[in-house]
Amino acid sequence: MAKGIRLLVLDVLKPHQPLVTELALGLSELEGVEGVNITLVEIDKETENVKITIVGDNLNYDEIVRTIEEFGGVVHSIDMVAAGKKIVEEGETPQDKLEEY
């Protein structure tokens, strides 16, 4: 039975080195992590802003943050979190439809 945090989407600022491939592999080795996606959002002269999506079972947020910091990154925000037996898809709200106009 699944428990704890199952999905995390984090907004992270990191230096160019180490590469996102190294960070992804480092995060994938943590206990409970089943998959890691890292998407480049923005890049400047010295840093990269990336979105990190981690799925698994009973993810340890503190351990994930510690690993990101060991790679020189800083978590700006938790953009999404899911917990429980099942990951629930986001539903559309009337406010979402207003943003389209």
The 8 nearest C-alpha neighbors of each residue, nearest first, counted from 0:
[[1, 2, 84, 83, 56, 85, 3, 57],
 [2, 0, 84, 56, 83, 3, 57, 85],
 [1, 3, 83, 57, 84, 56, 0, 4],
 [2, 4, 57, 82, 83, 5, 58, 56],
 [3, 5, 82, 57, 58, 81, 6, 56],
 [4, 6, 56, 55, 82, 54, 81, 57],
 [7, 5, 54, 81, 80, 53, 4, 55],
 [8, 6, 80, 53, 52, 79, 9, 54],
 [9, 7, 52, 79, 78, 51, 77, 80],
 [8, 10, 77, 51, 78, 50, 76, 11],
 [9, 11, 50, 76, 75, 74, 49, 77],
 [12, 10, 74, 49, 75, 73, 48, 9],
 [11, 13, 48, 73, 72, 47, 49, 74],
 [14, 12, 72, 47, 46, 71, 11, 73],
 [13, 15, 46, 16, 47, 45, 71, 72],
 [16, 14, 46, 17, 47, 18, 45, 13],
 [17, 15, 18, 14, 13, 19, 71, 70],
 [16, 18, 15, 21, 19, 70, 22, 14],
 [17, 19, 16, 20, 21, 15, 22, 14],
 [18, 20, 22, 21, 23, 17, 37, 16],
 [21, 19, 23, 18, 22, 24, 17, 37],
 [20, 22, 24, 19, 18, 23, 25, 17],
 [21, 23, 19, 25, 24, 20, 26, 18],
 [24, 22, 20, 26, 21, 25, 19, 27],
 [23, 25, 27, 21, 22, 26, 20, 28],
 [24, 26, 22, 23, 27, 28, 21, 29],
 [25, 27, 23, 28, 24, 29, 22, 66],
 [28, 26, 24, 25, 29, 32, 23, 35],
 [27, 29, 26, 25, 24, 30, 32, 31],
 [30, 28, 27, 26, 32, 31, 25, 63],
 [29, 31, 32, 28, 58, 59, 27, 33],
 [30, 32, 56, 55, 58, 57, 33, 29],
 [33, 31, 55, 30, 27, 29, 34, 54],
 [32, 34, 55, 54, 31, 27, 35, 56],
 [33, 35, 54, 32, 53, 27, 55, 36],
 [36, 34, 53, 52, 23, 27, 54, 37],
 [37, 35, 52, 51, 53, 38, 34, 23],
 [36, 38, 51, 50, 52, 49, 35, 39],
 [39, 37, 50, 49, 40, 51, 36, 52],
 [38, 40, 49, 41, 48, 50, 37, 47],
 [41, 39, 49, 48, 38, 50, 42, 47],
 [42, 40, 48, 47, 39, 43, 49, 46],
 [41, 43, 47, 46, 48, 44, 40, 39],
 [42, 44, 46, 45, 47, 41, 48, 15],
 [43, 45, 46, 42, 47, 15, 14, 41],
 [46, 44, 43, 14, 15, 47, 42, 13],
 [47, 45, 14, 15, 43, 13, 42, 44],
 [48, 46, 42, 13, 12, 41, 14, 49],
 [47, 49, 12, 41, 40, 11, 42, 39],
 [50, 48, 39, 40, 11, 38, 10, 47],
 [49, 51, 10, 38, 37, 9, 11, 52],
 [52, 50, 37, 9, 8, 36, 49, 53],
 [51, 53, 8, 36, 7, 35, 37, 9],
 [54, 52, 35, 7, 6, 34, 51, 8],
 [55, 53, 6, 34, 5, 33, 32, 35],
 [56, 54, 32, 33, 5, 31, 58, 6],
 [55, 57, 5, 31, 58, 1, 2, 4],
 [56, 58, 3, 4, 2, 5, 31, 59],
 [59, 57, 4, 56, 31, 60, 5, 55],
 [58, 60, 62, 61, 63, 57, 4, 31],
 [59, 61, 63, 62, 58, 64, 4, 7],
 [62, 60, 64, 63, 59, 65, 66, 58],
 [63, 61, 65, 59, 60, 64, 66, 29],
 [62, 64, 60, 66, 65, 61, 67, 59],
 [65, 63, 67, 61, 66, 62, 68, 60],
 [64, 66, 62, 68, 63, 67, 61, 69],
 [65, 67, 69, 63, 68, 64, 62, 70],
 [66, 68, 64, 72, 70, 69, 65, 63],
 [67, 69, 72, 71, 65, 70, 66, 73],
 [70, 68, 66, 71, 67, 65, 72, 64],
 [69, 71, 67, 68, 72, 66, 22, 17],
 [72, 70, 68, 69, 13, 14, 67, 73],
 [71, 73, 13, 68, 67, 12, 70, 11],
 [74, 72, 12, 11, 68, 75, 13, 67],
 [73, 75, 11, 76, 10, 12, 9, 72],
 [76, 74, 10, 11, 73, 12, 77, 9],
 [77, 75, 10, 74, 9, 78, 11, 8],
 [76, 78, 9, 79, 8, 10, 80, 7],
 [77, 79, 8, 9, 76, 10, 80, 7],
 [80, 78, 8, 77, 7, 81, 9, 6],
 [79, 81, 7, 6, 8, 82, 78, 4],
 [82, 80, 6, 5, 4, 86, 7, 79],
 [83, 81, 4, 5, 3, 80, 86, 6],
 [82, 84, 2, 85, 3, 1, 4, 81],
 [83, 85, 1, 2, 0, 82, 86, 5],
 [84, 86, 83, 87, 82, 1, 5, 81],
 [85, 87, 81, 88, 82, 84, 5, 83],
 [88, 86, 85, 89, 81, 90, 82, 83],
 [89, 87, 90, 86, 85, 81, 91, 79],
 [90, 88, 87, 91, 92, 86, 79, 81],
 [89, 91, 88, 92, 87, 95, 93, 94],
 [90, 92, 95, 89, 93, 96, 94, 88],
 [91, 93, 95, 94, 90, 96, 97, 89],
 [92, 94, 96, 95, 97, 91, 98, 90],
 [95, 93, 97, 92, 96, 98, 91, 99],
 [96, 94, 92, 98, 93, 97, 91, 99],
 [95, 97, 93, 94, 98, 99, 92, 100],
 [98, 96, 94, 99, 95, 100, 93, 92],
 [97, 99, 95, 96, 100, 94, 93, 92],
 [98, 100, 97, 96, 95, 94, 93, 92],
 [99, 98, 97, 96, 95, 94, 93, 92]]
